[in-house]
Amino acid sequence: MLSIGIIDDGVGFAPTLNKLKQTVSAEFTCVVCADAFPLGEQNASCLVSVGNKAVQMCRQMGCNAAVLSSVALSRMLRPLSCASIDLYGCDAPVMHGLTYTASNVLLVGDSFALRNQNLSGVISVAMPQFPLLAEADDERAIVNYVSELCEPYTGQFDCIAFANSSMNLYKHCFARVFPNVKLFDNLEGVARRIRKNYKKYPREDSVCRVIDLDGGDVGEKYTFFID
């Protein structure tokens, strides 16, 4: 059976898992790098170290591919060559947003993922507390946080691009603040690439396990977030 690893630092792996389960049947191993949470606020050397350890774990477990669910990890590791395992990144969909909008794209996410995103037509807003609110599943606090940081730019954009994986779980919170704004998550692209490359595998029921970087089972902690 096809085996796919998903690497993230917390609840952000869940929307990636749920999307891929709709795309291809596989055995999924979700590696949660909780020791480096939140990844988007770490420096480059930490991201490379943690990411490489997680990729190596996926490889040792026999995964055919590993998906870097974290946008920060994707920016650091995707260019690297990983023999014997296919590596997929989940990038912030800025270019998709730019082709859609007649105004600007509001790019929201982790501090690291927003670095060097000095593109014309892009307004960047860092949300370092978002992963913490997502882990707590505090929707009221998320709505208030989005309102506080983004409402000053109301009228200056007509679409939002997510640069944090956990934001994919809370699109409805952004929609409550900006009901007429198009939302772009980072999952369609990676799902399309996975479907194209692994469509030869027969349709079977997908199975999933969630582990930490030491191999310990942490699935119970995230059961609520998995479809």
C-alpha positions in Angstrom: 0.0 0.0 0.0 1.1 3.5 -0.7 2.7 5.1 2.4 2.8 8.9 2.9 4.4 10.9 5.7 3.0 14.3 6.8 5.3 16.6 8.8 4.1 19.5 10.9 4.5 20.9 14.4 0.9 20.5 15.6 -2.7 20.6 14.5 -1.7 21.9 11.1 -1.1 18.4 9.9 -4.8 17.6 10.3 -6.2 19.6 7.3 -3.4 18.3 5.2 -4.2 14.7 6.2 -7.9 15.2 5.6 -7.3 16.7 2.2 -5.0 13.9 1.1 -7.3 11.2 2.4 -9.9 12.5 -0.2 -7.2 12.4 -2.9 -5.5 9.0 -2.6 -5.7 5.9 -0.5 -2.6 5.4 1.6 -1.1 4.6 4.9 -0.4 8.0 6.5 2.2 8.6 9.2 1.9 12.1 10.7 5.1 13.3 12.4 4.4 16.1 14.9 7.5 18.1 15.6 6.1 19.5 18.9 9.5 20.2 20.4 10.0 23.0 17.8 6.4 24.5 18.1 5.6 26.8 16.5 7.9 26.1 13.6 7.1 29.4 11.9 8.8 31.3 14.7 12.1 29.3 14.6 15.3 30.2 12.8 16.5 28.5 9.6 19.0 26.2 11.2 16.3 24.8 13.6 13.9 24.3 10.7 16.5 22.4 8.7 17.5 20.2 11.7 14.0 19.4 12.7 12.8 18.9 9.2 15.6 16.6 8.2 15.0 14.4 11.3 11.3 14.1 10.5 12.1 13.3 6.8 14.6 10.6 7.9 11.9 9.1 10.2 9.5 8.9 7.4 12.1 7.3 5.2 13.0 4.7 7.9 9.3 3.9 8.2 9.1 3.0 4.6 7.1 6.1 3.3 7.1 6.5 -0.4 6.7 10.3 0.0 6.7 13.0 2.7 4.6 16.1 2.7 5.9 19.2 4.4 2.6 20.5 5.8 4.4 23.4 7.4 4.9 26.4 5.0 8.1 27.3 6.9 9.5 23.8 6.5 8.5 23.8 2.9 10.5 27.0 2.2 13.6 25.5 3.8 13.6 21.8 2.8 11.8 21.4 -0.5 14.9 22.4 -2.6 16.9 19.7 -0.9 17.4 16.3 -2.6 16.1 13.4 -0.5 17.1 10.1 -2.1 14.6 7.2 -2.0 11.7 9.4 -0.9 9.6 12.0 -2.8 9.4 15.3 -0.9 6.4 17.7 -1.4 6.0 21.2 0.0 2.9 23.2 0.9 3.7 26.8 -0.1 1.7 29.9 0.6 -0.5 30.3 -2.5 0.5 33.9 -3.2 0.8 33.6 -6.9 -2.7 32.0 -7.2 -4.1 34.9 -5.2 -2.3 37.5 -7.5 -3.8 36.0 -10.6 -7.3 36.2 -9.0 -7.3 39.7 -7.5 -7.8 43.1 -9.0 -6.6 44.6 -5.8 -4.0 43.1 -3.3 -3.4 39.8 -1.7 -3.4 39.7 2.1 -0.8 37.1 3.0 -1.2 35.9 6.6 1.0 33.4 8.5 4.1 32.6 10.4 6.9 35.1 10.7 9.4 32.8 8.9 7.0 32.0 6.0 6.5 35.7 5.4 10.1 36.6 5.1 11.2 38.0 1.7 7.7 38.1 0.4 8.2 41.6 -0.9 6.0 41.1 -4.0 4.0 43.9 -5.6 0.3 43.6 -4.6 1.0 41.7 -1.4 0.2 42.9 2.1 1.9 40.7 4.7 0.5 40.3 8.2 2.4 38.1 10.7 0.2 36.1 13.1 2.7 34.5 15.6 -0.1 33.6 18.1 -2.3 31.8 15.6 -0.8 28.3 16.1 -1.4 28.6 19.8 -5.0 29.5 19.3 -5.5 26.7 16.8 -4.1 24.1 19.2 -6.6 25.3 21.8 -9.4 25.3 19.2 -10.5 28.7 20.5 -12.6 30.0 17.6 -13.8 33.1 19.4 -10.2 34.1 20.2 -9.2 33.3 16.6 -11.9 35.6 15.1 -10.9 38.4 17.5 -7.2 37.9 16.6 -7.9 38.0 12.9 -10.1 41.1 13.3 -7.5 42.9 15.4 -4.6 42.3 12.9 -6.4 42.4 9.6 -9.3 44.8 9.8 -6.9 47.8 9.5 -6.4 46.7 5.9 -10.1 46.4 5.1 -10.8 47.5 1.6 -7.2 47.2 0.5 -7.5 43.5 -0.6 -10.0 41.1 -2.0 -8.4 37.7 -1.3 -6.4 36.1 1.5 -3.5 33.6 1.1 -2.6 31.4 4.1 1.0 30.9 5.0 0.3 28.7 8.1 -1.0 25.2 7.9 -3.3 25.4 10.9 -5.2 28.3 9.2 -6.6 25.7 6.8 -8.7 24.4 9.7 -10.2 27.8 10.5 -11.1 29.2 7.1 -14.6 29.8 8.5 -13.2 32.1 11.1 -11.6 34.3 8.4 -14.8 34.1 6.5 -16.7 35.5 9.5 -14.5 38.5 9.5 -14.3 39.0 5.7 -17.4 37.2 4.3 -16.9 38.6 0.7 -13.2 37.8 0.4 -11.7 34.8 -1.5 -9.6 32.5 0.7 -6.7 30.5 -0.7 -5.2 27.6 1.3 -2.1 25.7 0.5 -3.6 22.3 0.1 -5.0 22.1 -3.5 -1.5 22.2 -5.1 0.0 19.4 -3.0 -3.2 17.3 -3.3 -3.1 17.7 -7.1 0.6 16.6 -7.3 0.0 13.6 -5.1 -3.0 12.6 -7.1 -1.1 12.9 -10.4 2.0 10.9 -9.2 0.2 8.2 -7.3 -3.0 7.6 -9.2 -1.8 4.1 -10.2 -2.5 2.9 -6.6 -5.8 1.0 -6.2 -8.6 2.5 -4.1 -8.5 1.2 -0.5 -9.3 2.5 2.9 -6.7 4.9 4.3 -5.2 4.3 7.7 -3.4 6.8 9.8 -1.1 7.1 12.8 0.2 10.2 14.5 3.6 10.1 16.2 6.1 12.6 17.7 9.8 12.9 16.7 10.7 10.1 19.2 8.2 7.7 17.6 5.6 8.0 20.5 1.9 7.7 19.7 0.2 11.1 20.1 -2.9 10.4 18.0 -5.3 10.7 20.9 -4.4 14.4 21.4 -5.5 15.2 17.8 -8.5 12.9 17.3 -10.9 15.8 17.4 -9.2 17.5 14.3 -9.1 14.4 12.1 -12.1 13.6 9.9 
